[in-house]
Amino acid sequence: MLTKLSILITIILAMLFSGCSKKSTTSTTQQPPKQEERKYSLERVGPARVVQTYADGFEQLSQQEKIFSYYLYLASIAARDIAIDQHHPNALEVRDILEQIYTHSNGIDAVVLEKITIYLKLFWLNNGFYDNLTSKKFVPECTYEEFRGAVEIAEKNGAQFKTETESTAQVLERLKPIIFDAAHQPMLTNKTPGDDWIKNSAVNFYSSNLMYKEVEKWAKNNEKYPLNSKVVKENGKLTEKIWRAGGDGVEPGVYANDLNAAIMYLEKAIPYASSEHQKGTVEKLIKYLRTGNPDDFREYNIHWVKDSSNVDFIFGFIEVYLDPRGQKAEFEASIYYTDPAQTAMMQNLAKYAQYFEDKAPWKDEYKKKIDRSPIANVINVVIETGGTGPVTPIGINLPNEQAIREQYGSKSVLLHNIVDAYDKSSGKDILKEFAYDQEEIDNQEKYGTVADNLHTAMHEVIGHGSGAV
């Protein structure tokens, strides 16, 4: 589960008008610059601000841990296009066109190119053309005619747009409503009462000829891969298209190429794992990515939640926020390492988790007996892709399966370098606008960061970690 309180970005961004947060990360093995030399706010892109994050402490990791992180980093990049395709069936095609224009832009009108570039950057930040926070579609500020003119110039410069079956003009005409019509598929995930939640959601988890009620009826007895499959209707019959790599007798599924590319790097990471247990964690993840079997995913989660390695990761089909049914999971990857200096608060909260549980304002039958303290760490992110990046959470508690949480516990992490970048890049204008008086401003400046971190820590450790079903 993700905590969306204030947002920044993974490649490096922070949304301006957020009550939630997400971010991006880059790592370095060099000594970080002194605090006063650091730059956090890098660029304004439409309604977003791109923000730099810093991987403090990475240089103190062992060589083995650094190499392990590096291969996990490459695995995260290898599979990130999965999330883009999950956002819309034409998203990758649109991105390719935008990048072809951007890389073959000589001669394009500067004003038009700037508008297309802003749209491309927003696409990169949101993994598609839907706002990560509002779920609403955004469109370029240029006209279709200006866009088409830019394509024609880029094509003369060597850009490739046509396909084996379509001319460039036909490709543009087909994609015109997808790119330029804000009223065409206006919401990524639409759960408006009275609307058909599947028919009116653009997310690429169901074929366009399906309705919500027929999927729900079919799913009761037929949905075998709830997290990692697309439901399609072919010749009047509903089936699951499984997201898996295949191999060892298992038929490859959707996203097999991306997942196999990621597996290649995960396998390279295994020799650099910090323990036999962590090696087993990576091996179980690979097995799940190959088979797509929910039982293999459960085994991986049980093994992962017992792993307390300094360098850790989240990888796979995890969160179901994008699915109007709350079943299909968006791909995500997060690679991070523990910040020992910042972890004491989280671990102290975890130590007293039973105290907070006992004081909870609900019946004893719904209170959880906590046999072990939850794993709770403050971490610094190396990279986040898919559902966690570029727009990133500030806190995470996993695994999501309640039975595993009750029997084996959970991990809670507070993303320290993400929160730090958000705090350092946020101006005082909003605070001054909404604060009641100078005393409130002074208290926020003095205690705001500590209070935010405590709030997130309590949400992840005490909130998600509590309660019995």
PyMOL commands that set and color helices and strands:
alter all, ss='L'
color gray80, all
select helices_A, chain A and resi 35-37+58-60+63-78+81-87+91-103+110-126+144-156+168-180+212-222+256-272+276-291+294-305+340-342+344-351+353-358+364-366+402-408+416-425+429-434+438-464
alter helices_A, ss='H'
color red, helices_A
select strands_A, chain A and resi 2-3+8-9+13-15+41-45+48-51+229-234+237-242+311-319+330-338+375-386+391-392+395-398+411-415
alter strands_A, ss='S'
color yellow, strands_A
deselect
rebuild
show_as cartoon
